[in-house]
Amino acid sequence: DGKNHCLRYSRVGAQPSGTRTAYLSECQHNGPGLQRPVAFLFGLSITCMEAIEILGVPASPYTRKMLALLRYRRIPYRVLWGSHIEPPAGYPAPKVKLLPTVYLHTEVGHEAIVDSTPIIDLLEGLYSERSVRPQDEVLHFLDLLIEDFADEWLTKAMFHYRWSFDQDAKNAGPYIAYGQNPKFERAAANGLSEAFSKRQISRLSLVGSNEVTAPIIEASFTRLIGILDRIIERHGFVLGSHPSAADFAMYGQLTQLGIIDPTSAQLLVAHSPRLRSWLDRVEDLSGHTSTKWIGRQTITEHLGELLMEIGRVYAPFLITNAQAVAEARTHFEAVIDQRRWVQPVFPYQVKCLEVLQETRRRMSTEGRAALDKALAGTGCEVMFE
């Protein structure tokens, strides 16, 4: 209605330990598709809900993920293009300066939150219509698992292709600089581009991209293109004709891999014109109306290949990384896709594994049995042994 809506909340309780998800209590409806919940995220009690503000840049896959999701859900929002290099005046800095940053309007002023998965779950509690989380507990778990795979494994390919290849790095640096501010003078943009590129290239090993792991990352990305091509051909989206959070997570990473970064974009177009076209459609699904999820009986047929890929590469990574963190090691080696993998430990991804394990534990006995049946033989089951 043109009003300047905002999210409002007050702070209560303590932050839930070791989780990325929002813990939401019962909601009271406040008009069609709008809810006024008593809910909390990281100890924040939501007292009223209207529109949100989001800081981000086009070169951020998680920014693209969230914006596409907001459009699909028809949630009012306002984009603040930019980053924490030049943060918007009058807005607080988040505890961790990540993009996108969502600003909540509170009784005491703005507060900033980050991490797309809990933000998505927060919005699920605030808006009832056009949900991106399936109600079926088995499909709900698979949505979380595939979203996590895109956010945490596919982003390795994004980082690898962007900063390991000279032509891609030369393309990305200026793109990121001018994405921060298109009015930068050329000298200033060049300086920012060079500094940022140098920093990101130096961080390649931290996300697992190096001479040893490069063949694994590239082979996995190539296989995934084909897998997603066949998934889209069957139903249009990962879990049916209804878009889920997993679709937007895939989309976010693929906007970079399939559109912005030359080497991976050429690869994607060569192997799947369908997937490349899908990216432009998912950018704005505000008019999409189909709401059919796949049935449990078709999980293996529709998602078997994707679950096998997750079990082939991401599951052994998560398990070995968690073991190394538990043993207080700084680096770890693993066997992934029958090849040697080596990288520094990644403590955050221990939390990813713990959330998946806890989510499975909280399922009903019947739901957990159905999930285990769907995961059997995919390699994913090792995460829950």
HUJOFEN-V533314 format. One record per residue. RES is the residue in one small letter. PHI is phi as a letter, one per 40 degrees, with the letter a starting at -180 (* if undefined). PSI is psi in whole degrees, 0 to 359 (999 if undefined). OMEGA is omega in whole degrees, 0 to 359 (999 if undefined). Layout:
RES | PHI | PSI | OMEGA
RES | PHI | PSI | OMEGA
This chain:
d | * | 12 | 176
g | g | 356 | 179
k | c | 157 | 178
n | c | 82 | 182
h | c | 164 | 179
c | a | 159 | 170
l | c | 139 | 178
r | b | 141 | 178
y | a | 166 | 172
s | b | 158 | 187
r | c | 127 | 176
v | a | 155 | 170
g | g | 197 | 182
a | b | 159 | 180
q | c | 130 | 174
p | d | 140 | 187
s | c | 132 | 169
g | f | 44 | 180
t | a | 150 | 176
r | b | 351 | 188
t | c | 154 | 177
a | c | 137 | 175
y | c | 115 | 189
l | b | 133 | 177
s | c | 187 | 183
e | c | 148 | 183
c | b | 147 | 173
q | b | 129 | 182
h | c | 142 | 181
n | b | 59 | 183
g | h | 165 | 183
p | d | 123 | 175
g | g | 0 | 184
l | b | 137 | 181
q | b | 149 | 174
r | b | 92 | 188
p | c | 161 | 161
v | b | 99 | 188
a | b | 159 | 175
f | a | 148 | 178
l | b | 119 | 182
f | f | 40 | 177
g | g | 12 | 181
l | b | 121 | 181
s | c | 120 | 180
i | c | 124 | 181
t | b | 337 | 174
c | a | 155 | 188
m | b | 130 | 170
e | b | 245 | 183
a | b | 171 | 184
i | b | 161 | 173
e | b | 142 | 186
i | b | 126 | 178
l | c | 129 | 179
g | a | 177 | 179
v | b | 156 | 180
p | c | 334 | 181
a | c | 1 | 178
s | c | 115 | 181
p | c | 329 | 181
y | c | 329 | 172
t | c | 314 | 181
r | c | 322 | 176
k | d | 309 | 185
m | c | 319 | 181
l | c | 318 | 178
a | c | 321 | 179
l | c | 317 | 179
l | c | 320 | 178
r | c | 314 | 179
y | d | 317 | 184
r | c | 355 | 180
r | f | 41 | 179
i | c | 127 | 180
p | c | 134 | 180
y | a | 164 | 176
r | b | 124 | 181
v | c | 133 | 171
l | b | 92 | 183
w | c | 129 | 180
g | i | 190 | 182
s | a | 188 | 180
h | c | 359 | 171
i | c | 316 | 174
e | b | 79 | 185
p | c | 153 | 179
p | c | 138 | 182
a | c | 137 | 176
g | g | 2 | 180
y | b | 143 | 181
p | c | 157 | 174
a | c | 138 | 175
p | c | 163 | 179
k | c | 323 | 174
v | b | 124 | 187
k | c | 84 | 180
l | b | 161 | 175
l | b | 140 | 359
p | c | 157 | 170
t | b | 127 | 177
v | c | 131 | 180
y | b | 125 | 176
l | b | 137 | 177
h | c | 117 | 184
t | b | 176 | 179
e | c | 342 | 180
v | b | 9 | 180
g | h | 195 | 180
h | c | 151 | 167
e | a | 144 | 187
a | b | 137 | 174
i | b | 151 | 180
v | b | 174 | 179
d | g | 106 | 191
s | c | 325 | 184
t | c | 307 | 177
p | c | 331 | 176
i | c | 318 | 177
i | c | 316 | 181
d | c | 326 | 174
l | c | 314 | 180
l | c | 329 | 176
e | c | 325 | 179
g | c | 339 | 184
l | c | 329 | 180
y | b | 132 | 182
s | c | 333 | 186
e | c | 151 | 178
r | f | 45 | 179
s | c | 149 | 176
v | b | 10 | 176
r | b | 120 | 179
p | c | 147 | 177
q | c | 326 | 177
d | c | 127 | 188
e | c | 332 | 178
v | c | 312 | 178
l | c | 325 | 178
h | c | 316 | 179
f | c | 315 | 181
l | c | 324 | 176
d | c | 314 | 179
l | c | 317 | 181
l | c | 314 | 183
i | c | 323 | 174
e | d | 316 | 181
d | c | 320 | 177
f | d | 316 | 179
a | c | 313 | 183
d | c | 323 | 191
e | b | 333 | 178
w | b | 311 | 181
l | c | 332 | 178
t | c | 338 | 173
k | c | 319 | 177
a | c | 319 | 179
m | d | 311 | 181
f | c | 319 | 182
h | c | 308 | 182
y | c | 325 | 183
r | c | 323 | 190
w | b | 355 | 179
s | c | 339 | 184
f | b | 134 | 187
d | d | 314 | 183
q | c | 328 | 180
d | c | 318 | 178
a | c | 320 | 178
k | c | 331 | 177
n | c | 318 | 187
a | c | 320 | 184
g | d | 302 | 178
p | c | 323 | 179
y | d | 316 | 180
i | c | 319 | 180
a | c | 310 | 181
y | c | 339 | 173
g | c | 332 | 175
q | c | 316 | 180
n | a | 107 | 182
p | c | 351 | 180
k | c | 5 | 177
f | d | 140 | 169
e | c | 150 | 186
r | d | 318 | 181
a | c | 318 | 180
a | c | 318 | 179
a | c | 319 | 179
n | c | 319 | 179
g | c | 316 | 178
l | c | 318 | 180
s | d | 313 | 182
e | c | 317 | 182
a | c | 316 | 182
f | c | 317 | 180
s | c | 316 | 180
k | c | 317 | 180
r | c | 314 | 183
q | c | 321 | 178
i | c | 323 | 179
s | c | 341 | 182
r | c | 1 | 183
l | d | 316 | 183
s | c | 332 | 182
l | c | 327 | 179
v | c | 0 | 175
g | h | 13 | 178
s | c | 116 | 178
n | a | 181 | 184
e | c | 329 | 181
v | c | 317 | 187
t | c | 344 | 185
a | d | 314 | 180
p | c | 327 | 180
i | c | 313 | 180
i | c | 315 | 184
e | c | 321 | 179
a | c | 320 | 179
s | c | 317 | 180
f | c | 318 | 180
t | c | 317 | 178
r | c | 319 | 183
l | c | 323 | 177
i | d | 312 | 180
g | c | 320 | 180
i | c | 314 | 181
l | c | 324 | 177
d | d | 314 | 182
r | c | 325 | 177
i | c | 313 | 181
i | c | 321 | 180
e | c | 323 | 183
r | c | 309 | 189
h | b | 350 | 180
g | g | 329 | 181
f | a | 173 | 187
v | c | 319 | 185
l | b | 23 | 178
g | h | 206 | 176
s | c | 359 | 180
h | c | 119 | 178
p | c | 142 | 178
s | b | 173 | 177
a | d | 327 | 180
a | c | 321 | 178
d | c | 316 | 183
f | c | 330 | 175
a | c | 315 | 176
m | c | 312 | 180
y | d | 313 | 183
g | d | 311 | 180
q | c | 322 | 184
l | c | 342 | 172
t | c | 330 | 178
q | c | 308 | 183
l | c | 325 | 188
g | b | 351 | 183
i | b | 311 | 191
i | c | 314 | 187
d | c | 119 | 192
p | d | 312 | 186
t | c | 309 | 181
s | c | 327 | 179
a | c | 319 | 178
q | c | 322 | 179
l | c | 315 | 182
l | c | 315 | 180
v | c | 319 | 181
a | c | 324 | 185
h | c | 334 | 183
s | a | 86 | 171
p | d | 331 | 178
r | c | 312 | 182
l | c | 322 | 178
r | c | 318 | 178
s | c | 323 | 179
w | d | 323 | 181
l | c | 318 | 180
d | c | 329 | 177
r | c | 318 | 183
v | c | 339 | 177
e | d | 324 | 178
d | a | 98 | 178
l | b | 26 | 182
s | c | 336 | 179
g | c | 1 | 181
h | c | 134 | 186
t | b | 347 | 182
s | c | 135 | 187
t | b | 36 | 183
k | b | 122 | 173
w | c | 155 | 173
i | c | 157 | 175
g | c | 161 | 179
r | d | 327 | 184
q | c | 344 | 182
t | b | 8 | 182
i | d | 310 | 183
t | c | 317 | 181
e | c | 316 | 186
h | c | 321 | 188
l | b | 0 | 185
g | d | 312 | 181
e | c | 318 | 182
l | c | 318 | 178
l | c | 324 | 176
m | c | 323 | 179
e | c | 319 | 178
i | c | 316 | 179
g | c | 333 | 182
r | c | 322 | 187
v | b | 314 | 188
y | c | 319 | 181
a | d | 311 | 179
p | c | 328 | 176
f | c | 311 | 182
l | c | 316 | 182
i | c | 312 | 183
t | c | 321 | 177
n | c | 316 | 180
a | c | 320 | 178
q | c | 318 | 181
a | c | 319 | 178
v | c | 318 | 180
a | c | 330 | 180
e | c | 8 | 177
a | g | 33 | 176
r | c | 158 | 179
t | c | 335 | 179
h | b | 164 | 175
f | a | 158 | 173
e | b | 146 | 179
a | a | 166 | 170
v | b | 112 | 180
i | b | 127 | 182
d | f | 39 | 178
q | g | 23 | 178
r | b | 162 | 180
r | c | 135 | 176
w | b | 136 | 179
v | a | 136 | 177
q | a | 167 | 173
p | c | 155 | 177
v | c | 156 | 182
f | b | 89 | 186
p | d | 324 | 182
y | d | 324 | 183
q | c | 350 | 167
v | c | 320 | 178
k | c | 323 | 178
c | d | 314 | 179
l | c | 317 | 181
e | c | 322 | 178
v | c | 317 | 178
l | c | 317 | 180
q | c | 318 | 180
e | c | 322 | 178
t | c | 318 | 177
r | c | 318 | 182
r | c | 326 | 183
r | c | 353 | 179
m | c | 160 | 175
s | c | 162 | 180
t | d | 318 | 181
e | c | 316 | 180
g | c | 319 | 180
r | c | 320 | 178
a | c | 319 | 179
a | c | 321 | 177
l | c | 313 | 181
d | c | 324 | 177
k | c | 319 | 180
a | c | 327 | 183
l | c | 344 | 184
a | d | 128 | 177
g | g | 0 | 180
t | c | 343 | 187
g | g | 341 | 179
c | c | 334 | 185
e | c | 338 | 181
v | c | 338 | 180
m | c | 347 | 187
f | b | 16 | 179
e | c | 999 | 999
